Amino acid sequence: AQEMEKTIEPEIKGTVEDLNEEQLTIFNKAMKGDNLFITGGAGTGKSFLLRQIVSSLEEKGKKVLVGAPTGMAARHIKGSTLHRLFGLGVGLAENKIITKSNINHLMKGQYDLIEIADVVVIDEISMCRADYFARISNILSFEEAGGHHIQLILCGDFFQLPPVVGKREQEYFAYVLR
């Protein structure tokens, strides 16, 4: 039997004091509760900044949900996939109207996580397909309409990896975008 080699994610060491001026400005906005889109090229410190934000928000007692479109990206930030957090399932995420009576079903039983969340962080946002992001947006809008504000922090670089789109989804998006 062939043994699988374990991949150990490198630990990003440092503290808030190690943030540069631009990162500190973004960090402070996150601590104030601003919704953010954090971007920058590879190696600019997005992951380091994101980890500082998440750990500081958690230290303040905030319930932070951290996710990414793929398992590897989620693992890198010590989070979950967006599919798991939002119950997205596989295939196309239909644009359905969300109501109190159907939200738990649409989220495949994951609604209890959203009900208690203070902050949602999505890393590698460039890899998130439009239909999935629309569903996530609808869920967060539903919560907002009910008086539950959830801070949203998106992070990524649209010049890096695009979403994974299968043949069926390519045909659907080609049809919709005509």
N, C-alpha and C positions, 0 to 999 in steps of 0.2 A: 504494500500500500504506500502510495506516494503521500508524503506529508505536505500539507499546505503551509507555506511560509506566512507567518503572522506579519501584518503590516502595522507598525506602530506609528501613529501620527506624531509628528514633532510637536513638542510643547512650545507654545509661544510664550516666552518669559518676559516679564516686565510689569510695570504698574502704570497707573494713570499719570504719574509724574514723568514717565518716559514719552508721553504724547508730545508731538510737535505742536506749534501754534495753530495750524489749520485743524489738526485732529482734535485739539482741545476745544476749539470753537464748536465743532460738530458734537463732541462729547457733551458739552454744556447744554446744547440745544436738546439733545436726547434726554438729559436729566430734567430739563424743564417740561418735558412731555410733548415736544414738537414731533410731528410726523416728518420723516426724513427719507431722502434717497441719497445714499452714499455711493459715490463712484470714483473711479481712478484706475489707472493701468495696473498691470501685474507688478507686484513688489512695492506698491505705494503704502502698504500698511493697513489696508481695509480689514483684513482678518484680525489683526492685532487690535485695531480700534473697536471692532465689533465685539470682541471678547471682553474688552474693558467696559464697554457700554452694558453688555448683558450682565456681567458680574456686579457692576455697581448698581444697576437697577434691582437686581435680586437682593443685594445688601440693603437696599432701601425698602425691602419687603414687597416688591412688585412681583406678580406672577407673570413670567416671561415665557412665551412659546417661541422656540427657535426652530426654524425649518429651512429646507432647501429642496429644489426640484428632484435631485437624485440622491441615492443612498450615500455615495462617496462624498458629495458636497455636504450632506447633512452630518456625516460622521466627522468631517473636518471641523465643523463648528460645534460639535457635541450636541446636535439637535436631532430632529426627526425629519422624515420626508414630508413634503406638503401633502402627499397622498394620505399619509397616516394622520397628520394633524387635522386635516379638513375632510377626511373621508372621501377623497376624490374618486377612488376606484380606478378602473382602466378604461381606455377608450375616450370618446368625447364627453366632456362635461356639459350636459345640456343646460341651456340658460332658462332655468325654471324659476318661477316666482317663489320666494321663500316666505313661509308663514310659520307661526308658532306651532301649528299642527304637523308640518312636514319637515322642519329643519333637522330634527334628530335623524329622521329617515334619510334625508339627502346627505347628511354628514356621516352616515353609516355608524351611528351610535357615538360619535366623537363630540357632540355638542356640549357635553359637560365641561370639556376643556376650554372652549370658547367662552362659556358662561362665567368662568372665573378669571379669564385672562385680563391682564392690564396692558400688556404689550405683545405684539406679534413682530418677530424679526424674521425676514426672509433674505437669505444669502443666495448668491448666484442667480439673481432675479432674471438675468438675460436668458436663462435656461427654462424659465417658466412659460409654458404655452399660454396663448391668449385666452383660450376657453377655461383653463384652470384659474388664471388670474381673475377672470370675470366672475367665476364662482366664488373665489375667496373674497373679492370685492363686494359681491352681493351679500355674503354672510356677514362681513364687517359692517356694511350699511344697514342690514337688518338689526344688528346689535345697537348701532348708533341711534336708529329710529326708536328703539325701545329704551333709550336713555343710558345705555352702557357704552361709554367711549373706550375704544381700544387704540392705543398708540400704535402706529405702523412704521417700522423701520425697514426699508429695502436697501439691499447692498449688492453691487455687482458692476460689471463692465460690459456694456452692449457691444464692444468690439472684441469680446472673447467668445465663449461658446454660445451657440444658438440653442433653442429648444430642440428636443428629440421629437421628431414628427414622423410617424409611420405612414405607410402608403394610404391607408384609409383616411387618416387625418389630412394628408396632403390633398387628396381629392376633395374632401369637405371644404378645406380652407380655400382651395382654388375656385370652387363653386361659389362660396360666400363672398369672396373678394372680387367677383366679376362685376 
